[in-house]
Amino acid sequence: MPSFDIVSKTDLAEVDNALANMIREMSQRYDFKGSNAKIERNESVIVIHADDDLKLKQMHELLQGHLARRGIDAGVIDYKQVEKAAGQAVRQNAALRQGIDKELGKRIVKEVKGG
């Protein structure tokens, strides 16, 4: 039986471009004026800082929209637990999935082989 490899990589350059466009849009939007909201990428983790839960939700929507425009599926983002910071401020880490985890790979191989 022939073998095959499953490869699923996220283009980090396109993620950086999407984040740069998002930062530019946030600097021009009225609802983000005077806000301490920011977003940055460290390796394969995106760190989102927002003033409150509403801003965090708006930043999620912006991020998903900008990633979609750059041809990246929003499903590559794995949002972690929201952490409280000073006052109402919140912080959230979002991991960028690189590849397919071992368990999912095994299930895919099993389905393809018909077992």
NORGI-V343492 format. One line per field, one symbol per residue. burial: 1 if it has 9 or more other ideal C-beta (glycine too) atoms within 8 Angstrom, else 0. A space follows every 10 residues. Layout:
burial->???
//
This chain:
burial->0000000001 0101111110 1110110000 0100101010 1000111111 1110110111 0111011101 0101011000 0000000011 1111111000 0000100100 00000
//
